[in-house]
Amino acid sequence: MADEKHAAVKDASSSPESPASLHRGSLQVDHNLASEADAAVLASMGYKQELKRNFTMIEVFGIAFAIMGLLPSIASTLSYSLAAGPVGLVWGWFLASMFIFIVGLAMADLGSAMPTSGGLYYWTHYFSSEKWRNPLSFLVGYSNTLGLVGGLCSIDYGFSLMFLSVIVISRDGEWSPTNGQIYGVFAATVATHGVIASVAAKVMGKLQTVFVVMNFILIFATIIALPIGTGSNRNDASFIFTKVDNLTTWPAGWAHMLAWLSPIWTIGAFDSCVHMSEEAANATKAVPYGILMSIGSCWLFGWICCIVIAACMNPDPETLLGSAYGQPMAQIYYDALGKNGALGMMSLLMIVQYLMGVSILVAASRQSWAFSRDGALPFSGYFRVISKRFGYIPLRTTIACAVLAAVLGLLCLIAPAAAAALFSLAVAGNNVAWGVPIFARVVWGQHKFTPGPFYTGKLSVPIAWTAVTFLTFGILLCMFPVGGPNPTAQTMNYTCVINSAVWGGAILYYALDARKWFKGPVVTVDVTQLSAEQEEVLRTQQGLQLEGEHRKSSVSNTTGLISSWFVADLDIPRADAKAKHIIQAIGSSSLDKGKQFAAKYIKHSKHEPKIYGTYDEVYADPDVDCVYIGSPHGLHKRDLLAAINAGKNVLCEKAFTINAKEAEEVFAAAKAKGVYVHEAMWLRHRPMVADLRQMLYGEKVIGEVFRASSDFQNYFDMAKLDNSSRMKNLDLGAGSLLDIGIYPLTWLLLTLDPDLPAKPEEPKILAAQDFKDGVEVTTSAILHFKKSGRQGVLLSTTERGNGGDKVVATIDGTDGFVEVWGGAPSHPKSFVVYPKWQKGGEKPEGKKYDYEQKWQGFVYEADNTALDIAAGKKESEIMPWAETVRVMQIMDEIRRQGGTVYPHDK
């Protein structure tokens, strides 16, 4: 019969449509998140696609241009430019922008070649020498993270001053805010930005277009309204282009250099294109386009704005700097447009400045998330989680960046000079982050550089050296006191203090601790989906390691066993292993049995496990990271609680407990102890299942799924079994449902409920059971998912069995059907996808996807458990606690209807 079935099957092993896990080099892509091309580029750098690519090329440009917020930024930094007079304002902008564009060219080369959210520290690690790659990557990551958060601080501080200046204008200069009031507005602004960046994430790309339009409305309103309002009182060309002032005590030449701080700070957000690259479609082109278009637009339109401001300003810059309204730009608007006009323009300016904060928080959160993905930030396991509910965004790092900005903003309470350090924190921090990878590329890694679609060609190296020189100059520039030498405490530039603390702290943290575990970016993509050559490049040329390797919580997972089920797969040597598994201890009812167990099952490992005569000794072993429990169902709660109370992480066989109440008790204990607990439902971890679910619901290969069924038959001669057997003893959970029926149930849940485990749909249940000598031997149940209209049938029996491969599950859709083949529902080997079977016709030809393996299949849940523990997680994302409880509740209801009652239920 099996041969008949397979006669209508086309082998898909060489088909480009084969699922990802079938062969090395075949990448599994969630098309709801990204295209295959974008996901492949990211995978070549070692990362799996986790964010949703919903930013178009113009929207990538938009986020950088929105953060730059041209006119609000000019207004916020006008005091730097005016101190050198119109020449500092106009020519300072033009010349600095030219050099910034050169920096953009150098970064565009890198962004096109390797677009990833953590690009700056990733490139540093990739191009640096083996000696320097880890410490420099660590430093750049922290400098970039703090620089972006500093940018948020400076934007929101500037907004606070604008907001309060509107109040000052409305009161005709008769009121001035205190530092506490400034901070209050600042903190409220940061908080609202955190909310917007979180809840509006699904439309954030579209919002960037709105933000760009708002910017241009303000730009054109200003360059039209100011000249009209000023009328014949405009300054002449000689004043605009040649008038030099020096309101500092520095030499005039250096005062002009300090005027460059305005464009350096304003056009300092182009790296946001890099941080958004994992959310950008066609990232290899979108990133360089966004970088260069945003810089170029600000260069041109910023210069025009500066010329207009110079033409319409009071000829005495000192009067503007001492304005009662707290902002030179507010005074310029007031002089040209009057009170109402100034209020209108400042209000528009304020709105655009506010929008800048939203965009930079988004960019900062992506850099922070990328850095936590690579394990470099404190509590990385917590912060690297992606929120699917809010649109596949790093929600936790978004909130964390907002909180950190609120803390840094406390500088507002000290003095204006301390608050001004927020501006320079962004400049100095980002200049280091931009300069180091460019430097590393031309010094150590030029031979490793492979250009992307955008490339500056033979000019690339000269451009890079020019960029490094300018960035170094920018770092030194932002450290100088703006007013002149010999500053007081009130006029001191605190940038050198703050940035020294940031850089020194990062270096000290690395030297004392991080050097032991930080090895640079990690490989999060499934290496079995890469070619052997790609994996070798990641491990050698790029110096990367698998996720969790060499981290504080080492992925070399030591396991204590109290069952034989798991041992063979832990012992087998695997080239594709995601973790190093060490069988550390074996617990048995006697030492002799334990030794026999080890001799029988452990064939390959060179590590000799400890043998214990009791389970409690395994739980007490300090060298055991995780305990595997495979005892009968009725003993799971006892063994789980014992291991948990000993502080051990636990992987426990299915069915997790006898009933849902026991499962809830176990998880409550695990939560109280802070340990990892995971139900070992190996079916959920198999690559085959992930591929099938992707094909069913991502690609809809059989249309809309409406029905599924699965049948598990495993014969036991109940009359010959001892009453103490786990198949007859109710105290141990005897019966077909908990032992084998859970597999057909799992097939129904996996194939009928696309949103599990995050948002499972609760089915209605109709069930029946038959018994022999008081023990359930056959279960049948129908699950109806009313909301989706899907239904499924599960069958399990110990009264019949059949050997050989067979159909163990079927899934029906509106355009076809799938047959899953294997020895049993617990051991699937392949599935066949068929088109719709036409009425009266022969069975159509299908495509077979073969997953047969040498080992049993425990390896996937073993690897995932080890990686979870290494990442500091307390439950599995594949089989979270709530899903285990849900499965137990469904089986409780089946037993209630069928009549099975265990002593534990009473």
N, C-alpha and C positions, 0 to 999 in steps of 0.2 A: 504493500500500500504506500509505503514511504517513497518507493521508486516512482510510482505513478504520480504522486504529488510533485516530486522534483522534476519530472519530465517536462513540466510546463514552466520551468524556472530558467531565467537567463542570469548567468553569473555576472554580478556587478563589480567584481573585484578590480577590474581595470577601468571601470566607468568613471568619468569625471564627476558623476553624481554620487559616488560612493560616500558614505558617511565618514566623518573625519577620523574616527578612531580605527578605521579598518586598515589603513596603511600609514607608514611614516610619511610625512610631507603633505598630508591632506588635512588642512586646517578646518576645524569646526567653527562656523560663524553664526552668531545670532543675528539674523538679518533685520531684526527689530532695532538693533544697536548700530550696525555698521555694514558697509559693503565688504565684499571679500577682499577687494584690493586694499582698502584702508586697514582692515584687520590684519592682512598679511604683512603690510609694512610695519605695523606695531609688533606683530609676532616676531619679525626678524630682529627686533631689539629685545626680545625676551618677555614681552608683556602680552597678556590676554586683554581682549576688548571688554571693558567693564562699564564705561560711560557711553551715553547715547550720542551719536554724531548728528546733532540737529542744528549745527551752525554752518551756514553757507559761506562761500568765499567773501561776499560783501559783509556778512555779519561778523566774520573774524576781523576784517578791517574795522568794522563798527565798534567792536569792544575796545580795541586799542585807541581809536579816535575818540570814543566816548570817555575813556579814562583820562586822556590828555586834556579834554574839556578846554579847548583852546583859550577862549576869552576869560572864563573863570580862573584858569591857571595863570594867565598873564596878570589878571587883577590881583591874585593872591601873592604874586612874586614881584609886583611892580616896584616895590621899595628897593629891590636889588638893582634893577635897571636904572631907575631915576637917579640913584646916587652918582651915576656917571654921566647924567644928562642925556639929551636926545641921541647922541652918538652911541652911548652905551645901550640905549633902548633899541635903536634901529639896526645898527651894524653889529652890535653884540648878538642880537637875535639871528641875523643872517649868517654870520660866521660860525657861531656855535651850531646852528641847525645843519650847516654843511658838513661839519665833522660828525654830528649825530647820524646823518644819513649814511656816512661811511661806516659807522658802527653798525647801522642797520643792514648794510650790504653784507658785512662779515657774518652777522647773525642769520641773515636770510640764506646764505650758503649752507649753514649748519641746519637751520630749520627745515629746509627743503630736503636735505639728505636724511635727517633723523628726527622726524616730528613726534615728540612725546611730551607729556605734561611736565615731566621733571627734566626737560631738555638741558638746562644749564649745568646741573650737577651730573646728569647722565653723560653729556658730552665731555665734561671734565674727566670723568672716570674712564671713558672710552679712549680718549686721546693721550692721557697722561702716562708717564712711565710707571712701571710696576711699583716702584718705591713710593711715588707721590700720589698715585691715583686715589687711594682710599682717603688719606687726610685732606687732600684738596677737594675731593668730591663732597666730603662731609662739611668742610668750611663753606663751600659755595652754596650747598643746600640750605644751611642755616642763614647765611648772609642774604640769599635771595628771599627766603621766607620772611625774615625780619624786615628786609627792605620793602617787600610788598605790603606787609602790615603797617610799616612806617608810612608808606604812601597813602594807605587808607586813613591813617591818623592825620596826616597833613592835609588831605582833601577835606576831611570832615572838620578839622580845625579851621581851615579857610572858610568853609561853609558857615561855621558858627559865627565867625567875624562878620561875614556878609549879612547873615540873618540879623545880627544885632545892629549892624550899621544901618539897616533899613529902619529899625526902631529909632536909632539916634537921629536919622534924617527926619523921620515923622515928628520927632519932638524938637526939631530945630537945634540939635546939638546940646540940649540942656540936660541930657542924661548920658551916663557912660556905664558900661557893664563892668562888674567885678570879675575877677578870675574864676570865682565859684560859679557865677552865672554863665560864663563862657564854657566852663567844663560841663555844666548841666545841659546846655544845648548840644554840646559835642557828644555827650553820652547818649542822649536821646536820639541823635542822628545815627550813631553807630548801631544802636538797638534796632531802629527801623530798617536800616540797611540789612541787618542780619535777617530780619523777618522777610523782606522782599526777596533777597537772594535765595531764600529757602523755598518760599511758597510759590514764587513765580518762575521757578527753574524751567518748567516745561515750555515757557514762551520767552525765555531769556534771550535766545537768538533773535527773535522777532523784535524784542524791545530795543536791541542795539540799533536797528534801523531807525526807530523812533528817536533814540537818543542822538543819533547823527543828524537827523533832520532838525531837532531842537538846537543843536550846536550851530548849524548853518543859519537858522533863523536869527539867532543872537548875533552871529558874525555880521550878516548883511544888515541887520537893524542898526548895529553899532557903526559900521563904516559908512552908512547912509545918514543916520540921524546926527552923529556928532558934527560932521562938517556943516550940515544945514543949520544946526543949533548954534554953532560958533559963528557962522556968518563971516563977515569981513575981518573978524578978529583972529582968524587963523594965522598960525606962524608960517613964515616963508620957508622955502626949500633950504636956504642956507642954515636956518635954525634946525630944521629937521635932520639934515644929513651931516652937518659939520659942527654943531654947537657941542662943546665939551664942558661938563661940570665935574666937580669932585667934592662931594659932600662927606667924604671920609677923610681920615688922616693918613690913608695909604697914598703912595704915589699915584698920579693920574692914570698911568698905564695899568697898574694893578687894580685900580678901581674899575677900569673898563673890563678887565678880566672877570672881576666879581659879578659884573652885569650879566655874564654868560650863565650864571646860576639860574636865571629865569627860564631860558629855553632848555637848559639841561634838566631842570626839574619838570617842566611842562611836557617835553617830548620824551619822557622817561618811562612810558608804559608800553612800549612796543613789544616787550617780551611777553606781554599778556597773550599775544598771538601764539607763542610757543606753549604757554600753559593751557590754552584752549585747544591744542592740536588734537587731543584724543576725542574731542567733541566736534571736530571739523570734518566735513566731507571733503575728500580729495585734499588731504592735509599737506601733501608734499608741494602743492601749488598754493593752497590757501594761506599757509603760514608765511612764506616769503612775500606774497602779495599783500597780506595784511600789514606786515612790518613796514614795507617800503611805501605803500600808499598812505599809511597813517603818518609816517615821518614826513613824506613829501608834502602832504596836504597841510600839515602844521607849519612846515618851513615856509610855504608860499603864503597861506592865508594869515599865518602869524606875523609875517613880515609886513603884509598889507595893514593888518590891525595896528602894529607898532608905528607905522608911518602915519596912520590916521590919528592915533593917540598923540604922537609928537606934534602933529599939525594943530590939534585942538586943545592941548593942555595949557595950563598956566605957564608962562615962560619961566617962572621961578619954581623949580622942582622942590625946593625946601618947603614952600607953602603947601604943596601937595602931600609931602611926607608928614607934615605936622597937622594934617586935616583933622578937624574936630569929629569927622564922621568915621574915623578909624581906618579908612581905606582910601588910598590915593585915587583909585578908579571911581569910587563913589563921589569924590570931590570933582573929578573931571566930568562925570555925567551931570552933576548938580550945576556946575558952571555953564555947561552948554545947553542943558535942557530944562533947568529949573527944578524945583522940588518934586513936582508930580512926574516929570519926565525921568528924573533920577530914580524915584521910587519904582517906576515901571521897569526901567532898564536893570536896576539892581535886583528887582524881584525875578526877572527873567534870568539874570546872571546866577542868582541864587538857586533857581530850579535846576539849571544845567549843572552847576557845581554839585548839587545833591545827587543827580543821576550819575555823575562820575564815581561817587562812592559805591553805588550799587555794583557797577562794572568791575571796579578794582577788587572789591571783596570777592566776587566770583573768581577772578584770576588768582588771587591770593589763596583761596580755598583749594584750587586745583593743584597749585604748587605744593601746598601743605599736605594734601592727600597723596600726591605722588611720592613725597618724601616719607610719609608714613607707610605707604605701600612697600617701600624698600627698607622699612624697619628702623629709620634713623631718628624719628621723633619719640619722645617719651609717650608711652601708652599707644604705640603704633597700631597694635592689634585692635584697639578700640576705634581709633580715628580713621583707619583705612576702610571701614565698612561703607558700602554704597547703599543709599536709600532708593529702592525701587519705587516706593510709594510716592516720593516727591519728584520722580522723573529721572532716575539713575544718576543722582548727584551725590557728592560727598557732603552730606548734610552736617555731619559731626565736625568736620574741619571748617565748614562755613561758620558755624556757631562759635567754634574755638577761636577763629581769627577775629571775629567781632569782639569776643571777650578780651582777647589779648590787646586789641586796639584800644578798648576802653581803659585798660590798665596803663598802657603806655601814655594815654592821653592825660593822665594825672600830672604830666609835666606842665599842663596849662595852669596849674595852681601855683607853680613856683614863680615864674617870671616870663615876660615875652621872649627873652633870649633862650630860655630853656624850651619853651614851646616851639620856637623857630628850629630847634634841633630836630623836630619831627620831619621838617622838610629835608634837611641834610641827611637824616637817617636813611631815607629812601634813596637819595642820590648816591651816598657812599656805599650802602649795602648792595644796591643793584649794580653799581659800577664794578665792584669786585666780582659779583656773580656773572656779569657779562664778559669781563675782561679775561678771567682765568681760563674758560674753555677755549676762547679764541687764541690765547697765548699757548695753551697746551697743544692745540692743533698744529700750529706752525713750528713749535719747538720739538715736540715729541711724536706727534701723530700724523704728520702730513702724508706719510706713506699709507696710512690706514683710511684716509679720507676718500669716500666714494660720493661724488656729487649727485644731487637730486635733479629734478627737472629745471630748477633755477640754479645757475652757477655763474660766477663772475669770471671764470676762466683764468687766463694768465695774470689777471690783475688781482686774483684772489689773495695771494700772499702779501703783496704790498698793501692792499686794503686792510688785511688783518693786522699788520704791524702798525699802520696808521691808527686803527681803532684802539689797539692796546695802549698806544702812546697817549691818545686823547683821553681814554678812560682813566688812566693813571693820573693825568693832569687834573681831571675832574674830581678825583678823590681828594687830592691835595687842596684843590680850590675850595671845596665845601667845608674844609676843616678851619679855614681862616676866619677870625672875627670880622664881620662885615664892616663895622665902624672904623676899624683901624687897629694898630698894634697897641699894646698895653691896655687890654680891656679890663673892665671892672667885673664884679660878679654879675651885674645886671646886663652887661653887654658881651659877656663871654660867649663864644660859640661852643656849645656843649656836645657838638657832634663827635669830636675826638674822644670825649668821655664815653658817650653812649655806644658808638661803634667799636671802640676798643673793648668795651665790656662784651659786646656781641661776639666779635671775632676772638677775643681772648677766652671768653667762656666756651665757645665752640671748640677751640684748640685744646683747652684744658680738659673739657669733657671727653674729647677723643683720646687724649694722652692717658688719662686716668682710667677710662672704662671702655669707650666705644671702639678703640683699636682692637679689643679682644673679640668683638663680634661684628662690627660693621665692615663688610667686604664690598661695599658698593651696591649698585642695583641688583635686584634678584630676578630670577626667571619665574614669572607667574603663569606663563602659557604652558599648556600641557606639552611636554617635550615629545610625547609620542605622536603629536600632530606636526612635528617638524621633521625635516630630513635629518639623517645622521650628520651630514655636513653642517647644517644650520646649528644643530645642538653643539657640535664641536667648536664652531666659531663663537657661540655664546660663552662657552666655558673657557676657551683658551684666549682667542684674540681679544674678546671683549672683557674677559676676566669676570664673568658673571657666574652666579651659582643659583641652584634651584631655590624656590621660595622656602625660607626657613632654615637653610643651611648656615652654620656658623653664627647662629643668633644666640641671644641670651638664653632662651629656652631652646636648647639644641634639638634639631629634628632627628637626631640619633635616639630613637625612642626605645627605652628598655621596658620589656613587657614581662609581667608575671602571669603565668598560665595556671588555670585550675580546670582545664578541659583540653582534650586533644584536637578539637575541631579546627583550631586556628593555626596550629603549630607548623604544619607542612608548608603553608604559604608564606609564613614568616621566615622559614629556613631556606626557602629556595632562592638561589642567586638570580638577580634580575638586572639587566643592563638599564632598564627604564624605570627603576625604582625611584620614587620621589623622596624616600626617606631610608635611612639605615636602621633596620630593625634588629634589635638585640634581644634574644630570649634570655632574660636575666634570671628568672626563678621559675620553678615548677612546684606547685602544691599538690599533694596527694594524700590519700588516707594512710600511707605508710612510706617510709624511705625507700624500701625495696621496690614498691610499685612505681614510685617516682623515678627511680633509676631505670627501670624497665621502659617506662614511658619515654625517657630521654633517648635511650638506646634505639628505640623503635622509630621515633619520629624525627629526631634531629640528625640529619645526614651530612649537611654542608657547613654549618657554622663552626668556626674555630673557637668561638667563645663557649666556655663550659658553664652551663647554668647552675645555679644553686638549687639543691633538692631539699624540699621541706616536707615533713610528715603531716603538716596541718596547713589549712588555708590562711589562718591568722598570721603565720610566720611570713607568708608571701606578702600580706598586707603591711606587715611591719618592716619589711626590707627597705632601707633608705635608698637603695640603688634602683628600685623599681619605679618607673615613671607612670606606667599604666597597667592596670589589671584587666585581663580578659576573662570574662565569666561565661562559661558555656554549660553550666549545670542545668538540671531539669527546670522547667518554668516555675514550678511551685516553690523552688528554693531561691529564685532570683532575688526576691525582695530581701531575704536574709543575707545573702552573699553581697548584694549591692550595698546595703546599709553598713555591713562590716567593713567593706573596702572604703566606702566614703568616710566613715568615722575615723578611719586610719589616715585620712587625708590623701587618698589615692584617686587618680583619674581612672575612669572605668569605661570599658567597651563591653557591653552585655548583649548576649544573643537574644534573638527574637524567640517567641513573644516575650516582650520586655518583662512583664509580670503576669500575674493571673488576671488582674482586672485594672481598670483605670484608676481606682482609688489607690491601689498599691503604687502605681506609677507616679501619681501625684505626691505621695508620701516620700518616695525616693528622690524626686526632683526637688522637693522642699529641703530635704537633708543636704543634697548636693549644693543648692544655692546657699544654704547656711554655712557650709564648709568651704565654698568657693572652689569646687573641683569640677573637672570636666566629666560629663557622663553622656554616653551615646549608645543608642540601640543599634545593634549590629545587623541591620537589614541590608545585607550585601547587595541585593537586587537593585537598590536605589543608587548604589555607587558605580555600577557597571557602565563603562563608556557606551555600550550598546543601548542601554536604556536612555541615556542622555541624547544619543543620536536619534533614536526613534521618536522621542518626544519633540525634538527639534523638527524632524521631518513631518510629524503629525500636525504640529501647531505653528511652527515657524514657516515651513514651506507648504503646508497643507497638501501633501502629496496624494491624499485620498479625499480631499474636500473637507467637509465638516464632519467630524467624528460624531456618531450618534449611538454606537453600541459596542460593547466588548464582552468577552467571556474568557474564562480560564478554568481549567479542571486539573486537579492534582490527585493522582491515584497512587497509593503506596500500600501494598498489601502486607498485613500482619495477621498471622494465624493466632487470633486472640486466645483460643483454647489452649495453645501450647505455651503462652507467656505466663511467667510467674506473676503473682498478684502484686509484687513489688516493682514490676516493670513500669517505666515512665508512661507506657502506652495503656496501662490498666489502673494505675494508682492515681486516684483523684487528688490526693494530696500533692502529687507532682505535676498536676495539670494534664491528666490523660485525655485523649481524644484527638480527632483529626484536625479540628479547627485551629487550636493554638500551635500545633506541631507543623502541619502542612497547609492548612486552609488559609493561613496568613499570607502565603505567596499568591494564590489567585486574587485575594483581596488587594494585595499591593499592586498587582497588574491592573486591576480595575481603577484604582486610585490614580496610578501613574498615567494611564491612557485616557481616562475620562475627565480628569480634573486638571486642566492646564495651568492653573494658578497656584497649585500646591508647591511648596509648603507655605508660601507667604499668605495667600488668601484662599484657603480651601473652601469648597462648597460642601455643605452637610447633606448627605443623601438620605432619602427615606428608604427604609429597609423592610423587606418581607423575607422571612427565613423559616426553614424547617430542618429538623435534625432527627436522625434515627439512632437507636442505642442497642447495644448488646451487652448483657450482664451489667447494666447500669452505666456503661461507658459509651459516649458518643462515638459513632463510627462513620457516620455520613452527615455532611452538612450541605445544604443548598440555600442560596440566598440571592435575592435580586436587590440591586442598589439602583435607586432612581434619583438622578440629579435634576430636580424639577426646574430649576432656573435655566439650565442649559438645554434641557430636554434630552440628556444622555442617560442611558441605562446600561447596566451590566449584570452578568450572571457569574457567580463563583460557585464552584463545586469542589468538595474534598471528600475523600473516602479512604479508609484503611481496609475496606472489604474487597478491593480489587486493585490489581497493578498490572502494568504492561511495560515491557522493556523496550529498549531501542529509542531512536529519535522519533518524535511525533509533534503534532501541533499542540503547544502548551498554552497558547493564548491567541485569540483572534480579535481584530479591531475593525469595525465596519465604518465606512464613511460614505458620503453622498457620491463620491467619484471613484471609489475603489475600496479595497480592503487589504489588511495586513495579516499574515500568519507568522507567528513566532514559533520557531522550532527548537527542540532541545530534548534532553533526557527527561526533564521535569520542569515545571514552572520556576523552580529554584535554580535550574541550570540551563538557561537559554544559550543557544549557540549561534543562531542566525535568525533573520526575519526576511520575509519575502513580501514585496509590495506589488499588488496587482491592480490593474485598472478595473473599472466597473464591469461586473459580470452581467452581460446582456441576457435578457430573458430568452430561454430556449437554446442558447448558444453553449459552446464548450467553454471550459474554464480558461480564462485568458492567460497569456504568458506574463509572468512576473519577473521582477528583478530581485535577486537574492543578495543579501548582505551578510557575509560570514564573519563570525566573531569567535570561532572555536579557539580555545587556549590550552596550553599544557597544564597550567595550574588550575586550582579549583575556582578561584575568583574572589577569595578573601582579600587579595592584595590591594584592591582599590579602596576598600573601607579602612584597611590598615594604614595605607599611605595618607588618606584624608584625615584619619584620627591623629596621626603623628603631626601633620601640618597644623591641624587645629590647636593641638596642645602647644606646639612651638609658637604659635601666634597669640597665645594667651586666651583663647576662646574657652567658653564654658559649655557650649553646646554646638552641635553640628548645624551648618546651614542647610545641608542636604536632608538631614533627619533631625530637626529641632525637637525640643521637649514637647511642645504643643502638638506636633504631628504624632509623636509616639502616644500621647494621651488620647488623641483623636482616634487612632487606630484601635487602641484598647477599648474605647467607648463604643465603636462600631461592633467589635467582637462581643462586648458585653450585651449589646442589644440583640445580636444574632443568638447568643446563648439564652437570653431571656425569652425570646420567642420560641427557640428550639427546645428549651427545657434543661439545658446543662447547668448544674449548680455545683460549685466547688466548695469545700470546707472554708476556704478563704473568704468566700462571698458572705458567709454568715457572721 
